[in-house]
């Protein structure tokens, strides 16, 4: 003869099930977010943010600058402007220009 669980037991097991469902939903959302991020990266990788055409890497001294032959835009990766400043030593036009963004 089956025994019916008490109300506190039902509540306990219901809470466990809800916690499992929340965890599965969070994992699913994180996976979908990562997949979406990867798709966006594949779509936009080395494409000009201004016109969408393909970017080419051009070496300027020791720095690789992403250049768009279509619109003429130049794009820097993280840290490349600082490298350019070190080459310029903050004395030239570029150094003066970039001080506007550093202040």
Secondary structure, 3 states (H helix, E strand, C coil): CCCCCCHHHHHHHHHHHHHHHHHHHHHHHHHHHHHHHHHHHHHHCCECCCCCCEEEEEEECCEEEEEECCCCCEECCCCHHHHHHHHHCCCCHHHHHHHHHHC
